[in-house]
Amino acid sequence: MCKIDCKPKIQSFQYSIIHQYFPCNLYLSKWREDVLSKCNFCDNIDTLIHYFTECKVVTTFWIQLEHWLNNTLDLDEKITLDGCDIMLGKLDQKDYINVINFVIIQAKWYIYCKKLNSNNIVFNEFIRKLMYRLNIEKHRYHLKDDIESFYEIFDCIYDKQNRPNT
């Protein structure tokens, strides 16, 4: 999904989604009697697709992310995120595909962490966490003496978010 290095736990997380053994309530309820198959945030069955794309607490988040990507990236064509893009990554985007997929996987990790702790999913908080993650990546590239590569990849979102208001 993402050709940019991710932490191993995020790689394992994406692997569990792709291979459909992510622990949503529907799957957990098959092995544990004390777990109901319903979503903890709404009354729908908590499937893998529901967990990340259809639940009422995430639908607005994905619309906001789509809007943010379209406003942040300077693209000729509008980015749209459907369920397949969210689950597997954006496959048809020509420009910035690795950055878009990096953002998507970070967004799914954010959703997972928030739902796991029964916390609200707040878009602006996610953007702050994304910029924090990018600062870590910047430092990692700097340690490898390859800061130019960081800017080549991430300048499209990093610089715009960290530039002082004029």
MODELLER restraints for C-alpha pairs under 7 A, 6 or more apart:
rsr = mdl.restraints
at = mdl.atoms
rsr.add(forms.Gaussian(group=physical.xy_distance, feature=features.Distance(at['CA:1:A'], at['CA:88:A']), mean=6.32, stdev=0.5))
rsr.add(forms.Gaussian(group=physical.xy_distance, feature=features.Distance(at['CA:1:A'], at['CA:89:A']), mean=5.36, stdev=0.5))
rsr.add(forms.Gaussian(group=physical.xy_distance, feature=features.Distance(at['CA:1:A'], at['CA:101:A']), mean=6.43, stdev=0.5))
rsr.add(forms.Gaussian(group=physical.xy_distance, feature=features.Distance(at['CA:2:A'], at['CA:98:A']), mean=5.59, stdev=0.5))
rsr.add(forms.Gaussian(group=physical.xy_distance, feature=features.Distance(at['CA:2:A'], at['CA:101:A']), mean=5.42, stdev=0.5))
rsr.add(forms.Gaussian(group=physical.xy_distance, feature=features.Distance(at['CA:2:A'], at['CA:102:A']), mean=5.78, stdev=0.5))
rsr.add(forms.Gaussian(group=physical.xy_distance, feature=features.Distance(at['CA:3:A'], at['CA:98:A']), mean=6.03, stdev=0.5))
rsr.add(forms.Gaussian(group=physical.xy_distance, feature=features.Distance(at['CA:4:A'], at['CA:98:A']), mean=6.50, stdev=0.5))
rsr.add(forms.Gaussian(group=physical.xy_distance, feature=features.Distance(at['CA:4:A'], at['CA:102:A']), mean=6.87, stdev=0.5))
rsr.add(forms.Gaussian(group=physical.xy_distance, feature=features.Distance(at['CA:16:A'], at['CA:22:A']), mean=4.91, stdev=0.5))
rsr.add(forms.Gaussian(group=physical.xy_distance, feature=features.Distance(at['CA:18:A'], at['CA:88:A']), mean=6.83, stdev=0.5))
rsr.add(forms.Gaussian(group=physical.xy_distance, feature=features.Distance(at['CA:24:A'], at['CA:46:A']), mean=6.06, stdev=0.5))
rsr.add(forms.Gaussian(group=physical.xy_distance, feature=features.Distance(at['CA:24:A'], at['CA:47:A']), mean=6.06, stdev=0.5))
rsr.add(forms.Gaussian(group=physical.xy_distance, feature=features.Distance(at['CA:24:A'], at['CA:48:A']), mean=5.89, stdev=0.5))
rsr.add(forms.Gaussian(group=physical.xy_distance, feature=features.Distance(at['CA:24:A'], at['CA:51:A']), mean=6.84, stdev=0.5))
rsr.add(forms.Gaussian(group=physical.xy_distance, feature=features.Distance(at['CA:25:A'], at['CA:35:A']), mean=6.68, stdev=0.5))
rsr.add(forms.Gaussian(group=physical.xy_distance, feature=features.Distance(at['CA:25:A'], at['CA:36:A']), mean=6.38, stdev=0.5))
rsr.add(forms.Gaussian(group=physical.xy_distance, feature=features.Distance(at['CA:25:A'], at['CA:37:A']), mean=4.76, stdev=0.5))
rsr.add(forms.Gaussian(group=physical.xy_distance, feature=features.Distance(at['CA:25:A'], at['CA:38:A']), mean=6.44, stdev=0.5))
rsr.add(forms.Gaussian(group=physical.xy_distance, feature=features.Distance(at['CA:25:A'], at['CA:39:A']), mean=6.67, stdev=0.5))
rsr.add(forms.Gaussian(group=physical.xy_distance, feature=features.Distance(at['CA:25:A'], at['CA:46:A']), mean=5.35, stdev=0.5))
rsr.add(forms.Gaussian(group=physical.xy_distance, feature=features.Distance(at['CA:25:A'], at['CA:47:A']), mean=6.98, stdev=0.5))
rsr.add(forms.Gaussian(group=physical.xy_distance, feature=features.Distance(at['CA:26:A'], at['CA:37:A']), mean=4.19, stdev=0.5))
rsr.add(forms.Gaussian(group=physical.xy_distance, feature=features.Distance(at['CA:26:A'], at['CA:38:A']), mean=6.99, stdev=0.5))
rsr.add(forms.Gaussian(group=physical.xy_distance, feature=features.Distance(at['CA:26:A'], at['CA:45:A']), mean=6.70, stdev=0.5))
rsr.add(forms.Gaussian(group=physical.xy_distance, feature=features.Distance(at['CA:26:A'], at['CA:46:A']), mean=5.42, stdev=0.5))
rsr.add(forms.Gaussian(group=physical.xy_distance, feature=features.Distance(at['CA:26:A'], at['CA:47:A']), mean=5.60, stdev=0.5))
rsr.add(forms.Gaussian(group=physical.xy_distance, feature=features.Distance(at['CA:28:A'], at['CA:35:A']), mean=6.44, stdev=0.5))
rsr.add(forms.Gaussian(group=physical.xy_distance, feature=features.Distance(at['CA:29:A'], at['CA:35:A']), mean=4.87, stdev=0.5))
rsr.add(forms.Gaussian(group=physical.xy_distance, feature=features.Distance(at['CA:29:A'], at['CA:36:A']), mean=5.52, stdev=0.5))
rsr.add(forms.Gaussian(group=physical.xy_distance, feature=features.Distance(at['CA:29:A'], at['CA:37:A']), mean=5.46, stdev=0.5))
rsr.add(forms.Gaussian(group=physical.xy_distance, feature=features.Distance(at['CA:37:A'], at['CA:45:A']), mean=5.64, stdev=0.5))
rsr.add(forms.Gaussian(group=physical.xy_distance, feature=features.Distance(at['CA:37:A'], at['CA:46:A']), mean=5.87, stdev=0.5))
rsr.add(forms.Gaussian(group=physical.xy_distance, feature=features.Distance(at['CA:38:A'], at['CA:44:A']), mean=5.52, stdev=0.5))
rsr.add(forms.Gaussian(group=physical.xy_distance, feature=features.Distance(at['CA:38:A'], at['CA:45:A']), mean=4.33, stdev=0.5))
rsr.add(forms.Gaussian(group=physical.xy_distance, feature=features.Distance(at['CA:38:A'], at['CA:46:A']), mean=5.12, stdev=0.5))
rsr.add(forms.Gaussian(group=physical.xy_distance, feature=features.Distance(at['CA:39:A'], at['CA:45:A']), mean=5.74, stdev=0.5))
rsr.add(forms.Gaussian(group=physical.xy_distance, feature=features.Distance(at['CA:39:A'], at['CA:46:A']), mean=4.49, stdev=0.5))
rsr.add(forms.Gaussian(group=physical.xy_distance, feature=features.Distance(at['CA:52:A'], at['CA:58:A']), mean=6.71, stdev=0.5))
rsr.add(forms.Gaussian(group=physical.xy_distance, feature=features.Distance(at['CA:52:A'], at['CA:108:A']), mean=6.90, stdev=0.5))
rsr.add(forms.Gaussian(group=physical.xy_distance, feature=features.Distance(at['CA:53:A'], at['CA:59:A']), mean=6.20, stdev=0.5))
rsr.add(forms.Gaussian(group=physical.xy_distance, feature=features.Distance(at['CA:53:A'], at['CA:83:A']), mean=5.89, stdev=0.5))
rsr.add(forms.Gaussian(group=physical.xy_distance, feature=features.Distance(at['CA:57:A'], at['CA:121:A']), mean=6.92, stdev=0.5))
rsr.add(forms.Gaussian(group=physical.xy_distance, feature=features.Distance(at['CA:61:A'], at['CA:123:A']), mean=5.94, stdev=0.5))
rsr.add(forms.Gaussian(group=physical.xy_distance, feature=features.Distance(at['CA:66:A'], at['CA:79:A']), mean=6.59, stdev=0.5))
rsr.add(forms.Gaussian(group=physical.xy_distance, feature=features.Distance(at['CA:66:A'], at['CA:80:A']), mean=6.25, stdev=0.5))
rsr.add(forms.Gaussian(group=physical.xy_distance, feature=features.Distance(at['CA:66:A'], at['CA:81:A']), mean=6.41, stdev=0.5))
rsr.add(forms.Gaussian(group=physical.xy_distance, feature=features.Distance(at['CA:70:A'], at['CA:78:A']), mean=6.25, stdev=0.5))
rsr.add(forms.Gaussian(group=physical.xy_distance, feature=features.Distance(at['CA:70:A'], at['CA:79:A']), mean=6.05, stdev=0.5))
rsr.add(forms.Gaussian(group=physical.xy_distance, feature=features.Distance(at['CA:72:A'], at['CA:157:A']), mean=6.26, stdev=0.5))
rsr.add(forms.Gaussian(group=physical.xy_distance, feature=features.Distance(at['CA:73:A'], at['CA:156:A']), mean=6.05, stdev=0.5))
rsr.add(forms.Gaussian(group=physical.xy_distance, feature=features.Distance(at['CA:73:A'], at['CA:157:A']), mean=6.73, stdev=0.5))
rsr.add(forms.Gaussian(group=physical.xy_distance, feature=features.Distance(at['CA:86:A'], at['CA:104:A']), mean=6.43, stdev=0.5))
rsr.add(forms.Gaussian(group=physical.xy_distance, feature=features.Distance(at['CA:89:A'], at['CA:101:A']), mean=5.43, stdev=0.5))
rsr.add(forms.Gaussian(group=physical.xy_distance, feature=features.Distance(at['CA:89:A'], at['CA:104:A']), mean=6.91, stdev=0.5))
rsr.add(forms.Gaussian(group=physical.xy_distance, feature=features.Distance(at['CA:90:A'], at['CA:97:A']), mean=6.73, stdev=0.5))
rsr.add(forms.Gaussian(group=physical.xy_distance, feature=features.Distance(at['CA:90:A'], at['CA:101:A']), mean=6.09, stdev=0.5))
rsr.add(forms.Gaussian(group=physical.xy_distance, feature=features.Distance(at['CA:99:A'], at['CA:153:A']), mean=6.98, stdev=0.5))
rsr.add(forms.Gaussian(group=physical.xy_distance, feature=features.Distance(at['CA:99:A'], at['CA:154:A']), mean=6.68, stdev=0.5))
rsr.add(forms.Gaussian(group=physical.xy_distance, feature=features.Distance(at['CA:110:A'], at['CA:126:A']), mean=6.78, stdev=0.5))
rsr.add(forms.Gaussian(group=physical.xy_distance, feature=features.Distance(at['CA:111:A'], at['CA:121:A']), mean=6.62, stdev=0.5))
rsr.add(forms.Gaussian(group=physical.xy_distance, feature=features.Distance(at['CA:114:A'], at['CA:120:A']), mean=6.44, stdev=0.5))
rsr.add(forms.Gaussian(group=physical.xy_distance, feature=features.Distance(at['CA:114:A'], at['CA:121:A']), mean=6.20, stdev=0.5))
rsr.add(forms.Gaussian(group=physical.xy_distance, feature=features.Distance(at['CA:131:A'], at['CA:158:A']), mean=6.95, stdev=0.5))
rsr.add(forms.Gaussian(group=physical.xy_distance, feature=features.Distance(at['CA:138:A'], at['CA:147:A']), mean=6.78, stdev=0.5))
rsr.add(forms.Gaussian(group=physical.xy_distance, feature=features.Distance(at['CA:138:A'], at['CA:150:A']), mean=6.08, stdev=0.5))
rsr.add(forms.Gaussian(group=physical.xy_distance, feature=features.Distance(at['CA:141:A'], at['CA:147:A']), mean=5.12, stdev=0.5))
rsr.add(forms.Gaussian(group=physical.xy_distance, feature=features.Distance(at['CA:141:A'], at['CA:150:A']), mean=6.17, stdev=0.5))
